[in-house]
Amino acid sequence: MELFTVLEQKLEVVLDQFESLKKDNAELKENLTATEQTLATKEKALKEAEDSLERTTREKEMVRQRIDKILNRLKILDLGEAT
């Protein structure tokens, strides 16, 4: 009879450990899901920032080209006045 008592106690310990591991596993899955959502949000923000940077770079280049064009026209005017 004592053997059954020891066996039941060991089984109870194993079942408690199993429940604890099951709970830990659920928490890890929940944390992973939250982390994946955070990562997706950050990836979206990064993509938006990259797009914004690309637009700003294009606009900057257009402004630079227009300024160069204006400066070249002014040079032509200066050369015309110098002669």
DSSP file (Angstrom, degrees, kcal/mol; ACC not computed):
  #  RESIDUE AA STRUCTURE BP1 BP2  ACC     N-H-->O    O-->H-N    N-H-->O    O-->H-N    TCO  KAPPA ALPHA  PHI   PSI    X-CA   Y-CA   Z-CA
    1    1 A M     >        0   0    0      0, 0.0     4,-1.5     0, 0.0     3,-0.3   0.000 360.0 360.0 360.0 -36.2    0.0    0.0    0.0
    2    2 A E  H  >  +     0   0    0      1,-0.2     4,-2.3     2,-0.2     5,-0.2   0.841 360.0  60.9 -63.4 -33.8    2.9    2.4    0.7
    3    3 A L  H  > S+     0   0    0      1,-0.2     4,-2.4     2,-0.2    -1,-0.2   0.891 103.1  50.2 -61.1 -40.5    4.2    1.9   -2.8
    4    4 A F  H  > S+     0   0    0     -3,-0.3     4,-2.7     2,-0.2    -1,-0.2   0.870 108.5  52.6 -66.2 -37.2    0.9    3.3   -4.2
    5    5 A T  H  X S+     0   0    0     -4,-1.5     4,-2.2     2,-0.2    -2,-0.2   0.925 111.2  45.8 -64.3 -44.9    1.2    6.3   -1.9
    6    6 A V  H  X S+     0   0    0     -4,-2.3     4,-2.4     2,-0.2     5,-0.2   0.918 113.5  50.0 -62.8 -44.1    4.7    7.0   -3.1
    7    7 A L  H  X S+     0   0    0     -4,-2.4     4,-2.4     1,-0.2    -2,-0.2   0.909 110.4  49.5 -62.2 -43.1    3.6    6.5   -6.7
    8    8 A E  H  X S+     0   0    0     -4,-2.7     4,-2.4     2,-0.2    -1,-0.2   0.887 110.8  50.5 -63.5 -39.6    0.6    8.9   -6.3
    9    9 A Q  H  X S+     0   0    0     -4,-2.2     4,-2.1     2,-0.2    -2,-0.2   0.908 111.8  47.0 -65.0 -42.6    2.9   11.5   -4.7
   10   10 A K  H  X S+     0   0    0     -4,-2.4     4,-2.4     2,-0.2    -2,-0.2   0.898 111.7  50.9 -66.0 -39.7    5.3   11.3   -7.6
   11   11 A L  H  X S+     0   0    0     -4,-2.4     4,-2.7     1,-0.2    -2,-0.2   0.906 108.5  52.3 -63.9 -40.7    2.5   11.4  -10.1
   12   12 A E  H  X S+     0   0    0     -4,-2.4     4,-2.4     2,-0.2    -2,-0.2   0.899 109.4  49.5 -61.6 -41.3    1.2   14.5   -8.3
   13   13 A V  H  X S+     0   0    0     -4,-2.1     4,-2.4     2,-0.2    -2,-0.2   0.925 112.0  48.1 -62.8 -45.2    4.6   16.2   -8.6
   14   14 A V  H  X S+     0   0    0     -4,-2.4     4,-2.5     1,-0.2    -2,-0.2   0.908 112.1  48.9 -63.1 -42.6    4.8   15.3  -12.3
   15   15 A L  H  X S+     0   0    0     -4,-2.7     4,-2.5     2,-0.2    -1,-0.2   0.891 110.7  50.7 -66.0 -38.9    1.3   16.7  -13.0
   16   16 A D  H  X S+     0   0    0     -4,-2.4     4,-2.3     2,-0.2    -2,-0.2   0.917 111.9  47.4 -62.9 -42.9    2.1   19.9  -11.1
   17   17 A Q  H  X S+     0   0    0     -4,-2.4     4,-2.8     2,-0.2     5,-0.2   0.901 110.7  52.4 -63.9 -40.5    5.2   20.3  -13.2
   18   18 A F  H  X S+     0   0    0     -4,-2.5     4,-2.4     2,-0.2    -2,-0.2   0.931 110.5  47.0 -61.3 -46.1    3.3   19.6  -16.3
   19   19 A E  H  X S+     0   0    0     -4,-2.5     4,-2.3     2,-0.2    -1,-0.2   0.894 112.4  50.4 -63.3 -40.0    0.7   22.3  -15.4
   20   20 A S  H  X S+     0   0    0     -4,-2.3     4,-2.6     2,-0.2    -2,-0.2   0.923 112.3  46.2 -63.9 -44.4    3.4   24.8  -14.6
   21   21 A L  H  X S+     0   0    0     -4,-2.8     4,-2.5     2,-0.2    -2,-0.2   0.871 110.8  53.4 -66.2 -36.5    5.2   24.1  -17.9
   22   22 A K  H  X S+     0   0    0     -4,-2.4     4,-2.0    -5,-0.2    -2,-0.2   0.913 110.6  46.9 -63.7 -42.6    1.9   24.4  -19.8
   23   23 A K  H  X S+     0   0    0     -4,-2.3     4,-2.3     2,-0.2    -2,-0.2   0.926 112.3  49.7 -64.4 -45.6    1.3   27.8  -18.1
   24   24 A D  H  X S+     0   0    0     -4,-2.6     4,-2.5     1,-0.2    -2,-0.2   0.896 109.8  52.0 -59.4 -41.1    4.8   28.9  -19.0
   25   25 A N  H  X S+     0   0    0     -4,-2.5     4,-2.3     2,-0.2    -1,-0.2   0.902 108.5  50.2 -63.7 -41.7    4.3   27.8  -22.6
   26   26 A A  H  X S+     0   0    0     -4,-2.0     4,-2.2     2,-0.2    -1,-0.2   0.909 111.0  49.5 -63.7 -41.5    1.1   29.8  -22.9
   27   27 A E  H  X S+     0   0    0     -4,-2.3     4,-2.6     2,-0.2    -2,-0.2   0.904 110.2  50.6 -63.7 -41.4    2.8   32.9  -21.5
   28   28 A L  H  X S+     0   0    0     -4,-2.5     4,-2.5     2,-0.2    -2,-0.2   0.907 110.1  49.7 -63.6 -40.9    5.7   32.5  -23.9
   29   29 A K  H  X S+     0   0    0     -4,-2.3     4,-2.4     2,-0.2    -1,-0.2   0.901 111.2  49.7 -63.8 -40.0    3.3   32.2  -26.8
   30   30 A E  H  X S+     0   0    0     -4,-2.2     4,-2.3     2,-0.2    -2,-0.2   0.916 111.9  47.7 -64.7 -43.3    1.5   35.3  -25.7
   31   31 A N  H  X S+     0   0    0     -4,-2.6     4,-2.6     2,-0.2    -2,-0.2   0.888 110.7  52.2 -64.0 -39.1    4.7   37.2  -25.4
   32   32 A L  H  X S+     0   0    0     -4,-2.5     4,-2.8     2,-0.2    -2,-0.2   0.917 109.1  49.6 -63.8 -42.9    5.8   36.0  -28.9
   33   33 A T  H  X S+     0   0    0     -4,-2.4     4,-2.3     2,-0.2    -2,-0.2   0.923 112.3  47.4 -61.6 -44.4    2.5   37.2  -30.4
   34   34 A A  H  X S+     0   0    0     -4,-2.3     4,-2.4     1,-0.2    -2,-0.2   0.905 112.8  49.6 -63.5 -40.8    2.9   40.6  -28.7
   35   35 A T  H  X S+     0   0    0     -4,-2.6     4,-2.7     2,-0.2    -2,-0.2   0.905 109.7  50.8 -64.8 -41.5    6.5   40.7  -29.9
   36   36 A E  H  X S+     0   0    0     -4,-2.8     4,-2.4     2,-0.2    -1,-0.2   0.899 110.8  49.1 -63.2 -40.1    5.5   39.8  -33.5
   37   37 A Q  H  X S+     0   0    0     -4,-2.3     4,-2.2     2,-0.2    -2,-0.2   0.909 111.7  48.8 -65.6 -41.6    2.8   42.5  -33.4
   38   38 A T  H  X S+     0   0    0     -4,-2.4     4,-2.6     2,-0.2    -2,-0.2   0.916 111.4  50.1 -62.7 -43.0    5.4   45.1  -32.2
   39   39 A L  H  X S+     0   0    0     -4,-2.7     4,-2.7     1,-0.2    -2,-0.2   0.915 109.7  50.4 -62.2 -43.3    7.8   44.0  -34.9
   40   40 A A  H  X S+     0   0    0     -4,-2.4     4,-2.2     2,-0.2    -1,-0.2   0.903 111.4  49.0 -62.0 -40.8    5.2   44.4  -37.6
   41   41 A T  H  X S+     0   0    0     -4,-2.2     4,-2.3     2,-0.2    -2,-0.2   0.920 112.9  46.8 -63.9 -43.9    4.3   47.8  -36.3
   42   42 A K  H  X S+     0   0    0     -4,-2.6     4,-2.5     2,-0.2    -2,-0.2   0.875 110.6  52.4 -68.1 -36.9    8.0   48.8  -36.3
   43   43 A E  H  X S+     0   0    0     -4,-2.7     4,-2.4     2,-0.2    -1,-0.2   0.903 110.2  49.0 -63.8 -40.1    8.5   47.4  -39.8
   44   44 A K  H  X S+     0   0    0     -4,-2.2     4,-2.4     2,-0.2    -2,-0.2   0.923 111.7  48.4 -64.4 -43.9    5.6   49.4  -41.0
   45   45 A A  H  X S+     0   0    0     -4,-2.3     4,-2.4     1,-0.2    -2,-0.2   0.892 111.4  50.8 -62.8 -39.6    6.9   52.6  -39.4
   46   46 A L  H  X S+     0   0    0     -4,-2.5     4,-2.7     2,-0.2    -2,-0.2   0.920 109.5  49.9 -63.6 -43.9   10.4   51.9  -40.9
   47   47 A K  H  X S+     0   0    0     -4,-2.4     4,-2.5     1,-0.2    -2,-0.2   0.913 111.5  48.9 -61.3 -42.9    8.8   51.5  -44.3
   48   48 A E  H  X S+     0   0    0     -4,-2.4     4,-2.5     2,-0.2    -1,-0.2   0.903 111.8  49.0 -64.0 -40.4    7.0   54.7  -44.0
   49   49 A A  H  X S+     0   0    0     -4,-2.4     4,-2.7     2,-0.2    -2,-0.2   0.905 111.0  50.0 -65.4 -40.9   10.1   56.5  -42.8
   50   50 A E  H  X S+     0   0    0     -4,-2.7     4,-2.5     2,-0.2    -2,-0.2   0.916 111.6  48.5 -63.0 -42.8   12.1   55.1  -45.8
   51   51 A D  H  X S+     0   0    0     -4,-2.5     4,-2.5     2,-0.2    -2,-0.2   0.913 112.1  49.0 -62.8 -42.4    9.3   56.2  -48.2
   52   52 A S  H  X S+     0   0    0     -4,-2.5     4,-2.8     2,-0.2    -2,-0.2   0.918 111.1  49.8 -63.6 -43.4    9.4   59.7  -46.6
   53   53 A L  H  X S+     0   0    0     -4,-2.7     4,-2.6     2,-0.2    -2,-0.2   0.904 110.2  50.9 -61.4 -41.4   13.1   59.9  -46.8
   54   54 A E  H  X S+     0   0    0     -4,-2.5     4,-2.4     2,-0.2    -2,-0.2   0.923 111.5  47.3 -63.0 -44.1   13.0   58.9  -50.5
   55   55 A R  H  X S+     0   0    0     -4,-2.5     4,-2.7     2,-0.2    -2,-0.2   0.928 112.8  49.1 -62.1 -44.4   10.4   61.6  -51.2
   56   56 A T  H  X S+     0   0    0     -4,-2.8     4,-2.7     1,-0.2    -2,-0.2   0.898 110.3  51.0 -62.6 -40.6   12.4   64.2  -49.4
   57   57 A T  H  X S+     0   0    0     -4,-2.6     4,-2.2     2,-0.2    -1,-0.2   0.912 111.3  47.8 -63.7 -42.8   15.6   63.1  -51.3
   58   58 A R  H  X S+     0   0    0     -4,-2.4     4,-2.3     2,-0.2    -2,-0.2   0.926 113.2  48.0 -63.7 -44.0   13.7   63.5  -54.6
   59   59 A E  H  X S+     0   0    0     -4,-2.7     4,-2.5     1,-0.2    -2,-0.2   0.910 110.6  51.7 -62.9 -41.6   12.3   66.9  -53.6
   60   60 A K  H  X S+     0   0    0     -4,-2.7     4,-2.6     1,-0.2    -1,-0.2   0.906 110.0  49.4 -61.0 -42.0   15.8   68.0  -52.5
   61   61 A E  H  X S+     0   0    0     -4,-2.2     4,-2.5     2,-0.2    -1,-0.2   0.900 110.1  50.5 -65.2 -40.6   17.3   66.9  -55.8
   62   62 A M  H  X S+     0   0    0     -4,-2.3     4,-2.3     2,-0.2    -2,-0.2   0.920 111.5  48.0 -63.5 -42.7   14.5   68.8  -57.7
   63   63 A V  H  X S+     0   0    0     -4,-2.5     4,-2.7     2,-0.2    -2,-0.2   0.922 111.1  51.2 -62.8 -44.3   15.2   72.0  -55.7
   64   64 A R  H  X S+     0   0    0     -4,-2.6     4,-2.7     1,-0.2    -2,-0.2   0.913 110.4  49.1 -59.6 -43.4   18.9   71.6  -56.3
   65   65 A Q  H  X S+     0   0    0     -4,-2.5     4,-2.3     2,-0.2    -1,-0.2   0.901 111.7  48.6 -63.7 -41.0   18.4   71.3  -60.0
   66   66 A R  H  X S+     0   0    0     -4,-2.3     4,-2.5     2,-0.2    -2,-0.2   0.911 111.8  48.9 -66.6 -41.1   16.1   74.3  -60.1
   67   67 A I  H  X S+     0   0    0     -4,-2.7     4,-3.0     2,-0.2     5,-0.2   0.920 111.2  50.5 -63.8 -42.5   18.6   76.4  -58.1
   68   68 A D  H  X S+     0   0    0     -4,-2.7     4,-2.6     1,-0.2    -2,-0.2   0.913 110.4  50.1 -59.5 -42.0   21.4   75.3  -60.5
   69   69 A K  H  X S+     0   0    0     -4,-2.3     4,-2.0     2,-0.2    -2,-0.2   0.920 112.3  46.6 -63.3 -43.8   19.2   76.3  -63.4
   70   70 A I  H  X S+     0   0    0     -4,-2.5     4,-2.4     2,-0.2    -2,-0.2   0.921 112.4  50.2 -64.0 -44.2   18.6   79.7  -61.9
   71   71 A L  H  X S+     0   0    0     -4,-3.0     4,-2.4     1,-0.2    -2,-0.2   0.903 109.5  51.4 -62.0 -40.7   22.3   80.2  -61.1
   72   72 A N  H  X S+     0   0    0     -4,-2.6     4,-2.1     2,-0.2    -1,-0.2   0.895 109.5  50.0 -63.0 -39.4   23.2   79.3  -64.6
   73   73 A R  H  X S+     0   0    0     -4,-2.0     4,-2.0     1,-0.2    -1,-0.2   0.898 110.4  50.3 -65.9 -38.4   20.7   81.8  -66.0
   74   74 A L  H  X S+     0   0    0     -4,-2.4     4,-2.8     2,-0.2    -2,-0.2   0.884 107.6  53.9 -66.2 -36.7   22.2   84.5  -63.7
   75   75 A K  H  X S+     0   0    0     -4,-2.4     4,-2.9     2,-0.2     5,-0.2   0.920 107.1  51.3 -60.7 -42.7   25.7   83.6  -64.9
   76   76 A I  H  X S+     0   0    0     -4,-2.1     4,-2.2     1,-0.2    -1,-0.2   0.913 110.7  48.3 -61.6 -41.4   24.6   84.2  -68.4
   77   77 A L  H  X S+     0   0    0     -4,-2.0     4,-2.0     2,-0.2    -2,-0.2   0.911 111.6  50.0 -64.0 -41.6   23.2   87.5  -67.4
   78   78 A D  H  X S+     0   0    0     -4,-2.8     4,-1.9     1,-0.2    -2,-0.2   0.905 110.7  49.3 -62.9 -41.2   26.4   88.4  -65.6
   79   79 A L  H  X S+     0   0    0     -4,-2.9     4,-0.9     1,-0.2    -1,-0.2   0.877 109.7  52.3 -65.5 -36.7   28.4   87.4  -68.7
   80   80 A G  H  < S+     0   0    0     -4,-2.2     3,-0.2    -5,-0.2    -1,-0.2   0.871 111.6  45.6 -67.2 -36.2   26.2   89.5  -70.9
   81   81 A E  H  < S+     0   0    0     -4,-2.0    -1,-0.2     1,-0.2    -2,-0.2   0.796 106.7  60.0 -75.8 -28.4   26.7   92.6  -68.6
   82   82 A A  H  <        0   0    0     -4,-1.9    -1,-0.2     1,-0.2    -2,-0.2   0.740 360.0 360.0 -72.6 -22.3   30.4   92.0  -68.4
   83   83 A T     <        0   0    0     -4,-0.9    -1,-0.2    -3,-0.2    -2,-0.2   0.479 360.0 360.0 -86.7 360.0   30.8   92.4  -72.2
